[in-house]
Amino acid sequence: MSLNEEVEVLRKIPLFSRIEPSKLKLLAFTSERVIFKRGDVLFRQGDMGDAAYILIEGDAEVLVNSSRGEIRVARLGANDIVGEIAILVDIPRTATVRAETDLVTLRISKELFFRLITEFPQIAVEIMRELAHRLEATTEQLRIAMTERG
């Protein structure tokens, strides 16, 4: 995939959709392309966060540890971003992410991620929206689980 193709991928992601193409080209150029094989782990729950990943091709699953073993809580696909929570708040990873298929990603280091937020406040707003959406979905799942338990 060429640099221009990576820029087009980034433009499809809501976090980056309002950033001018020249800045996206810089992001694509400074990001690291990382390929994972099916079954490979991007990161594990409890690891310290050092990067976020943008999925370009393929699918991944988000798993959390429980008393009954790992539970799949989400499925990710092309244009999704994962891992940003742990680098935003300096906490251990809240979940394990594993490649469900062969996976092509762009790895954005913590330093680059914070530079982006500083230079483009709109990204911070989009991150807040995404995190609020995830919290709402998690709360709904919890409500359903608690209702089903009786």
N, CA, C and O of each residue as an XYZ file, in Angstrom:
600
protein
N       0.852     -1.176      0.000
C       0.000      0.000      0.000
C       0.896      1.237      0.000
O       1.863      1.321      0.758
N       0.565      2.168     -0.841
C       1.369      3.390     -0.959
C       0.984      4.388      0.136
O      -0.028      4.235      0.820
N       1.816      5.402      0.275
C       1.554      6.458      1.249
C       0.211      7.121      0.965
O      -0.552      7.398      1.890
N      -0.082      7.375     -0.310
C      -1.362      8.005     -0.669
C      -2.546      7.109     -0.318
O      -3.600      7.599      0.088
N      -2.373      5.801     -0.474
C      -3.449      4.882     -0.111
C      -3.663      4.872      1.403
O      -4.797      4.795      1.876
N      -2.567      4.950      2.157
C      -2.687      5.019      3.613
C      -3.402      6.298      4.039
O      -4.188      6.287      4.987
N      -3.129      7.397      3.341
C      -3.817      8.663      3.637
C      -5.319      8.495      3.402
O      -6.126      8.980      4.195
N      -5.692      7.823      2.339
C      -7.109      7.605      2.051
C      -7.771      6.757      3.132
O      -8.917      7.002      3.508
N      -7.042      5.759      3.629
C      -7.558      4.939      4.726
C      -7.782      5.811      5.955
O      -8.830      5.733      6.596
N      -6.804      6.636      6.278
C      -6.922      7.507      7.458
C      -8.099      8.463      7.337
O      -8.756      8.759      8.335
N      -8.372      8.945      6.141
C      -9.490      9.892      5.940
C     -10.837      9.267      6.244
O     -11.796      9.976      6.548
N     -10.922      7.924      6.167
C     -12.181      7.224      6.426
C     -12.454      7.047      7.919
O     -13.552      6.657      8.314
N     -11.458      7.332      8.736
C     -11.595      7.163     10.182
C     -12.101      8.476     10.779
O     -11.485      9.522     10.572
N     -13.215      8.438     11.516
C     -13.784      9.677     12.042
C     -12.788     10.555     12.803
O     -12.853     11.780     12.706
N     -11.876      9.953     13.552
C     -10.903     10.745     14.304
C     -10.062     11.640     13.410
O      -9.625     12.712     13.831
N      -9.838     11.206     12.185
C      -8.932     11.915     11.288
C      -9.619     12.541     10.074
O      -8.951     13.142      9.233
N     -10.923     12.410      9.974
C     -11.628     12.830      8.757
C     -11.549     14.325      8.477
O     -11.691     14.744      7.328
N     -11.324     15.142      9.515
C     -11.310     16.602      9.319
C      -9.898     17.177      9.239
O      -9.714     18.394      9.241
N      -8.922     16.308      9.170
C      -7.534     16.776      9.095
C      -7.130     16.882      7.632
O      -7.463     16.023      6.816
N      -6.410     17.942      7.318
C      -6.016     18.162      5.931
C      -5.064     17.061      5.443
O      -4.277     16.526      6.223
N      -5.143     16.729      4.151
C      -4.362     15.626      3.588
C      -2.856     15.704      3.844
O      -2.222     14.667      4.042
N      -2.276     16.887      3.845
C      -0.831     16.993      4.077
C      -0.466     16.515      5.481
O       0.581     15.898      5.677
N      -1.330     16.801      6.457
C      -1.084     16.346      7.835
C      -1.292     14.835      7.943
O      -0.572     14.155      8.675
N      -2.277     14.315      7.214
C      -2.497     12.870      7.207
C      -1.319     12.146      6.560
O      -0.957     11.042      6.968
N      -0.731     12.771      5.559
C       0.439     12.173      4.922
C       1.578     12.074      5.922
O       2.301     11.078      5.951
N       1.739     13.106      6.741
C       2.763     13.084      7.780
C       2.467     11.976      8.790
O       3.375     11.255      9.201
N       1.211     11.839      9.188
C       0.822     10.779     10.115
C       1.125      9.404      9.517
O       1.714      8.548     10.178
N       0.726      9.203      8.284
C       0.979      7.914      7.624
C       2.477      7.638      7.516
O       2.922      6.507      7.710
N       3.239      8.665      7.210
C       4.691      8.507      7.042
C       5.372      8.180      8.373
O       6.316      7.390      8.408
N       4.897      8.783      9.464
C       5.554      8.585     10.758
C       4.998      7.384     11.527
O       5.567      6.986     12.543
N       3.903      6.812     11.058
C       3.353      5.611     11.677
C       4.096      4.391     11.148
O       4.683      4.413     10.066
N       4.053      3.340     11.937
C       4.723      2.098     11.554
C       3.680      1.097     11.075
O       2.697      0.833     11.768
N       3.898      0.547      9.896
C       2.998     -0.495      9.390
C       3.394     -1.804     10.068
O       4.549     -2.223     10.000
N       2.422     -2.445     10.725
C       2.680     -3.704     11.415
C       1.670     -4.733     10.918
O       0.468     -4.473     10.866
N       2.180     -5.897     10.559
C       1.334     -6.980     10.057
C       1.290     -8.083     11.112
O       2.321     -8.501     11.639
N       0.084     -8.541     11.406
C      -0.126     -9.626     12.356
C      -0.753    -10.804     11.612
O      -1.604    -10.615     10.742
N      -0.341    -11.984     11.949
C      -0.947    -13.204     11.405
C      -2.151    -13.579     12.264
O      -2.255    -13.170     13.421
N      -3.048    -14.352     11.688
C      -4.225    -14.817     12.428
C      -3.761    -15.473     13.735
O      -2.884    -16.337     13.738
N      -4.375    -15.036     14.846
C      -4.034    -15.579     16.156
C      -2.988    -14.776     16.912
O      -2.833    -14.953     18.120
N      -2.263    -13.890     16.219
C      -1.269    -13.044     16.890
C      -1.972    -12.051     17.815
O      -3.085    -11.605     17.536
N      -1.308    -11.716     18.913
C      -1.846    -10.753     19.873
C      -1.199     -9.392     19.642
O       0.027     -9.278     19.637
N      -2.023     -8.354     19.450
C      -1.510     -6.990     19.310
C      -0.994     -6.501     20.656
O       0.093     -5.930     20.746
N      -1.783     -6.731     21.698
C      -1.378     -6.426     23.063
C      -2.289     -7.190     24.011
O      -3.375     -7.630     23.636
N      -1.821     -7.339     25.257
C      -2.558     -8.095     26.267
C      -3.122     -7.185     27.358
O      -2.546     -6.152     27.700
N      -4.259     -7.606     27.883
C      -4.839     -6.915     29.027
C      -3.785     -6.859     30.130
O      -3.149     -7.866     30.445
N      -3.608     -5.682     30.710
C      -2.626     -5.506     31.776
C      -1.304     -4.931     31.302
O      -0.557     -4.372     32.106
N      -0.990     -5.057     29.998
C       0.233     -4.444     29.465
C       0.117     -2.926     29.562
O      -0.986     -2.380     29.524
N       1.247     -2.252     29.686
C       1.213     -0.788     29.634
C       1.075     -0.363     28.173
O       1.649     -0.986     27.280
N       0.320      0.690     27.942
C       0.066      1.158     26.588
C       1.202      2.008     26.055
O       1.632      2.966     26.697
N       1.683      1.650     24.880
C       2.742      2.438     24.249
C       2.362      2.894     22.848
O       3.094      3.657     22.218
N       1.203      2.420     22.358
C       0.793      2.765     20.999
C      -0.685      2.450     20.801
O      -1.276      1.646     21.522
N      -1.254      3.104     19.810
C      -2.597      2.778     19.333
C      -2.435      2.167     17.944
O      -1.427      2.394     17.275
N      -3.417      1.403     17.520
C      -3.354      0.738     16.220
C      -4.585      1.084     15.400
O      -5.708      1.078     15.905
N      -4.360      1.386     14.132
C      -5.447      1.583     13.186
C      -5.484      0.343     12.300
O      -4.478     -0.026     11.694
N      -6.636     -0.291     12.231
C      -6.763     -1.481     11.405
C      -7.013     -1.065      9.963
O      -7.965     -0.343      9.664
N      -6.154     -1.528      9.087
C      -6.277     -1.209      7.670
C      -6.989     -2.332      6.931
O      -7.909     -2.092      6.149
N      -6.554     -3.560      7.187
C      -7.168     -4.739      6.563
C      -7.276     -5.835      7.605
O      -6.386     -6.002      8.438
N      -8.366     -6.578      7.555
C      -8.538     -7.717      8.445
C      -9.418     -7.405      9.636
O      -9.949     -6.303      9.775
N      -9.559     -8.414     10.502
C     -10.424     -8.308     11.669
C      -9.659     -8.728     12.919
O      -8.719     -9.520     12.861
N     -10.089     -8.173     14.047
C      -9.496     -8.513     15.338
C     -10.619     -8.640     16.355
O     -11.712     -8.102     16.177
N     -10.319     -9.368     17.430
C     -11.300     -9.493     18.501
C     -10.747     -8.887     19.772
O      -9.547     -8.938     20.039
N     -11.654     -8.308     20.554
C     -11.303     -7.686     21.827
C     -11.780     -8.627     22.924
O     -12.957     -8.980     22.992
N     -10.838     -9.028     23.786
C     -11.120    -10.013     24.824
C     -10.805     -9.436     26.198
O      -9.813     -8.726     26.366
N     -11.646     -9.739     27.179
C     -11.356     -9.331     28.553
C     -11.320    -10.573     29.428
O     -12.045    -11.539     29.188
N     -10.476    -10.536     30.433
C     -10.367    -11.642     31.377
C     -11.533    -11.605     32.352
O     -11.975    -10.540     32.783
N     -12.017    -12.791     32.688
C     -13.063    -12.910     33.703
C     -12.786    -14.167     34.515
O     -11.854    -14.915     34.218
N     -13.588    -14.393     35.528
C     -13.420    -15.592     36.350
C     -13.685    -16.865     35.540
O     -13.276    -17.956     35.938
N     -14.370    -16.719     34.405
C     -14.669    -17.865     33.532
C     -13.746    -17.923     32.322
O     -14.014    -18.659     31.373
N     -12.667    -17.158     32.348
C     -11.745    -17.142     31.216
C     -11.956    -15.893     30.379
O     -12.605    -14.939     30.809
N     -11.394    -15.915     29.169
C     -11.525    -14.751     28.286
C     -12.930    -14.656     27.707
O     -13.528    -15.660     27.321
N     -13.442    -13.440     27.653
C     -14.756    -13.173     27.065
C     -14.566    -12.194     25.922
O     -13.925    -11.155     26.081
N     -15.119    -12.525     24.783
C     -15.063    -11.626     23.627
C     -16.107    -10.532     23.810
O     -17.297    -10.806     23.966
N     -15.634     -9.279     23.789
C     -16.560     -8.165     24.007
C     -16.760     -7.307     22.765
O     -17.692     -6.505     22.712
N     -15.904     -7.465     21.773
C     -16.066     -6.671     20.550
C     -15.285     -7.302     19.411
O     -14.366     -8.096     19.613
N     -15.682     -6.921     18.221
C     -14.982     -7.311     16.994
C     -14.622     -6.030     16.263
O     -15.444     -5.122     16.137
N     -13.398     -5.966     15.786
C     -12.914     -4.791     15.081
C     -12.623     -5.130     13.633
O     -12.289     -6.267     13.299
N     -12.755     -4.124     12.777
C     -12.457     -4.317     11.365
C     -11.748     -3.109     10.784
O     -11.304     -2.221     11.511
N     -11.651     -3.090      9.480
C     -10.970     -2.005      8.784
C     -11.510     -0.651      9.237
O     -12.716     -0.475      9.412
N     -10.597      0.302      9.424
C     -10.873      1.683      9.817
C     -11.157      1.866     11.302
O     -11.463      2.975     11.741
N     -11.060      0.797     12.075
C     -11.218      0.938     13.529
C      -9.867      1.288     14.151
O      -8.813      0.954     13.609
N      -9.918      1.961     15.287
C      -8.713      2.279     16.057
C      -8.858      1.617     17.416
O      -9.947      1.580     17.988
N      -7.755      1.098     17.925
C      -7.782      0.393     19.199
C      -6.494      0.700     19.966
O      -5.436      0.904     19.372
N      -6.604      0.729     21.285
C      -5.425      0.934     22.112
C      -5.203      2.353     22.564
O      -4.222      2.644     23.249
N      -6.094      3.232     22.195
C      -5.887      4.639     22.524
C      -6.172      4.950     23.989
O      -5.624      5.914     24.524
N      -7.014      4.162     24.650
C      -7.345      4.448     26.051
C      -6.107      4.353     26.935
O      -5.834      5.250     27.733
N      -5.366      3.269     26.788
C      -4.197      3.061     27.656
C      -3.117      4.119     27.453
O      -2.376      4.434     28.383
N      -3.023      4.667     26.245
C      -1.998      5.703     26.048
C      -2.499      7.083     26.443
O      -1.704      7.993     26.677
N      -3.813      7.240     26.519
C      -4.366      8.532     26.929
C      -4.269      8.748     28.432
O      -4.013      9.865     28.882
N      -4.468      7.700     29.205
C      -4.570      7.877     30.648
C      -3.508      7.119     31.439
O      -3.615      7.014     32.661
N      -2.498      6.595     30.776
C      -1.397      5.897     31.447
C      -1.887      4.822     32.411
O      -1.458      4.753     33.563
N      -2.791      3.992     31.916
C      -3.250      2.841     32.684
C      -2.909      1.582     31.899
O      -2.657      1.652     30.696
N      -2.899      0.450     32.558
C      -2.668     -0.793     31.815
C      -3.794     -1.026     30.796
O      -4.908     -0.524     30.949
N      -3.474     -1.792     29.767
C      -4.469     -2.125     28.745
C      -5.695     -2.739     29.406
O      -5.571     -3.568     30.307
N      -6.869     -2.335     28.960
C      -8.118     -2.813     29.552
C      -8.620     -4.096     28.910
O      -9.583     -4.693     29.391
N      -7.975     -4.529     27.824
C      -8.397     -5.735     27.119
C      -7.224     -6.285     26.319
O      -6.215     -5.612     26.106
N      -7.389     -7.521     25.887
C      -6.456     -8.150     24.950
C      -7.052     -8.016     23.565
O      -8.260     -8.181     23.390
N      -6.218     -7.719     22.577
C      -6.691     -7.653     21.192
C      -5.900     -8.674     20.390
O      -4.669     -8.665     20.380
N      -6.642     -9.562     19.710
C      -6.022    -10.641     18.946
C      -6.524    -10.610     17.505
O      -7.705    -10.378     17.248
N      -5.608    -10.848     16.574
C      -5.965    -10.888     15.156
C      -6.856    -12.097     14.895
O      -6.488    -13.233     15.194
N      -8.018    -11.837     14.338
C      -8.952    -12.905     13.996
C      -8.654    -13.433     12.589
O      -8.920    -14.592     12.271
N      -8.099    -12.557     11.767
C      -7.635    -12.896     10.430
C      -6.243    -12.278     10.296
O      -5.778    -11.593     11.207
N      -5.580    -12.515      9.170
C      -4.354    -11.754      8.930
C      -4.738    -10.283      8.987
O      -5.804     -9.891      8.513
N      -3.866     -9.476      9.568
C      -4.230     -8.112      9.912
C      -3.118     -7.151      9.520
O      -1.946     -7.393      9.807
N      -3.493     -6.058      8.863
C      -2.551     -4.994      8.530
C      -2.956     -3.777      9.348
O      -4.112     -3.357      9.319
N      -1.992     -3.210     10.081
C      -2.285     -2.073     10.948
C      -1.269     -0.959     10.742
O      -0.188     -1.167     10.191
N      -1.644      0.217     11.196
C      -0.699      1.320     11.369
C      -0.556      1.524     12.865
O      -1.547      1.724     13.567
N       0.661      1.474     13.349
C       0.947      1.649     14.773
C       1.331      3.102     14.997
O       2.286      3.603     14.404
N       0.569      3.779     15.868
C       0.835      5.174     16.198
C       1.400      5.206     17.608
O       0.705      4.856     18.562
N       2.640      5.618     17.747
C       3.280      5.653     19.060
C       2.577      6.656     19.968
O       1.884      7.563     19.508
N       2.773      6.468     21.253
C       2.196      7.361     22.255
C       2.620      8.808     22.004
O       1.794      9.718     22.068
N       3.893      9.020     21.722
C       4.412     10.371     21.489
C       3.735     11.027     20.284
O       3.332     12.188     20.346
N       3.615     10.279     19.195
C       2.973     10.809     17.993
C       1.497     11.094     18.260
O       0.968     12.110     17.809
N       0.834     10.202     18.989
C      -0.575     10.370     19.298
C      -0.818     11.668     20.065
O      -1.745     12.414     19.751
N       0.022     11.937     21.078
C      -0.142     13.172     21.853
C       0.203     14.409     21.030
O      -0.410     15.461     21.209
N       1.157     14.294     20.149
C       1.479     15.423     19.275
C       0.281     15.739     18.372
O      -0.029     16.906     18.133
N      -0.388     14.696     17.872
C      -1.569     14.897     17.031
C      -2.672     15.621     17.801
O      -3.286     16.561     17.295
N      -2.914     15.167     19.040
C      -3.965     15.782     19.844
C      -3.643     17.248     20.124
O      -4.534     18.097     20.103
N      -2.379     17.540     20.385
C      -1.962     18.920     20.652
C      -2.147     19.801     19.425
O      -2.634     20.927     19.528
N      -1.755     19.281     18.261
C      -1.829     20.071     17.027
C      -3.233     20.152     16.444
O      -3.570     21.114     15.754
N      -4.054     19.136     16.724
C      -5.396     19.074     16.137
C      -6.428     18.792     17.219
O      -6.795     17.637     17.436
N      -6.899     19.832     17.900
C      -7.872     19.636     18.985
C      -9.119     18.875     18.548
O      -9.779     18.250     19.378
N      -9.449     18.916     17.271
C     -10.629     18.201     16.786
C     -10.483     16.695     17.018
O     -11.476     16.001     17.235
N      -9.255     16.195     16.973
C      -9.033     14.770     17.243
C      -9.426     14.455     18.684
O     -10.040     13.422     18.949
N      -9.074     15.340     19.611
C      -9.430     15.128     21.014
C     -10.950     15.069     21.174
O     -11.463     14.247     21.933
N     -11.666     15.937     20.462
C     -13.127     15.928     20.519
C     -13.667     14.607     19.982
O     -14.569     14.017     20.576
N     -13.126     14.148     18.876
C     -13.578     12.884     18.289
C     -13.263     11.708     19.211
O     -14.049     10.765     19.305
N     -12.129     11.759     19.886
C     -11.784     10.697     20.838
C     -12.792     10.681     21.975
O     -13.244      9.612     22.385
N     -13.150     11.845     22.488
C     -14.148     11.908     23.559
C     -15.474     11.324     23.086
O     -16.128     10.591     23.829
N     -15.872     11.638     21.869
C     -17.127     11.088     21.333
C     -17.067      9.567     21.252
O     -18.006      8.875     21.645
N     -15.944      9.053     20.735
C     -15.781      7.602     20.602
C     -15.797      6.927     21.970
O     -16.452      5.900     22.146
N     -15.087      7.491     22.931
C     -15.054      6.896     24.264
C     -16.431      6.952     24.926
O     -16.819      6.011     25.619
N     -17.169      8.035     24.723
C     -18.522      8.131     25.270
C     -19.428      7.080     24.635
O     -20.257      6.478     25.318
N     -19.274      6.862     23.342
C     -20.059      5.833     22.645
C     -19.734      4.444     23.198
O     -20.634      3.635     23.426
N     -18.442      4.172     23.412
C     -18.047      2.871     23.959
C     -18.592      2.680     25.371
O     -19.047      1.591     25.721
N     -18.549      3.743     26.186
C     -19.077      3.650     27.543
C     -20.569      3.365     27.515
O     -21.060      2.549     28.297
N     -21.288      4.022     26.632
C     -22.724      3.792     26.501
C     -23.003      2.340     26.108
O     -23.901      1.707     26.663
N     -22.232      1.810     25.149
C     -22.420      0.428     24.707
C     -22.093     -0.560     25.827
O     -22.799     -1.552     26.004
N     -21.036     -0.293     26.574
C     -20.659     -1.166     27.682
C     -21.717     -1.138     28.770
O     -22.057     -2.178     29.334
N     -22.234      0.032     29.067
C     -23.278      0.169     30.082
C     -24.526     -0.600     29.655
O     -25.168     -1.251     30.479
N     -24.866     -0.526     28.389
C     -26.034     -1.258     27.874
C     -25.811     -2.764     27.974
O     -26.720     -3.502     28.354
N     -24.609     -3.221     27.635
C     -24.308     -4.652     27.749
C     -24.400     -5.107     29.199
O     -24.909     -6.192     29.482
N     -23.914     -4.287     30.108
C     -23.979     -4.617     31.533
C     -25.431     -4.673     31.998
O     -25.821     -5.576     32.738
N     -26.215     -3.712     31.562
C     -27.631     -3.697     31.938
C     -28.329     -4.958     31.463
O     -29.096     -5.561     32.214
N     -28.073     -5.365     30.225
C     -28.689     -6.576     29.670
C     -28.226     -7.813     30.451
O     -29.029     -8.687     30.778
N     -26.944     -7.873     30.738
C     -26.409     -9.019     31.485
C     -27.026     -9.109     32.857
O     -27.363    -10.201     33.315
N     -27.182     -7.970     33.528
C     -27.770     -7.969     34.863
C     -29.251     -8.338     34.813
O     -29.740     -9.008     35.722
N     -29.968     -7.926     33.787
C     -31.378     -8.267     33.625
C     -31.530     -9.760     33.389
O     -32.439    -10.388     33.932
N     -30.633    -10.339     32.573
C     -30.697    -11.763     32.262
C     -30.391    -12.621     33.483
O     -30.897    -13.737     33.594
N     -29.569    -12.116     34.401
C     -29.228    -12.863     35.614
C     -30.382    -12.911     36.598
O     -30.411    -13.739     37.508
N     -31.326    -12.015     36.400
C     -32.505    -12.059     37.260
C     -32.461    -11.081     38.319
O     -33.389    -11.000     39.124
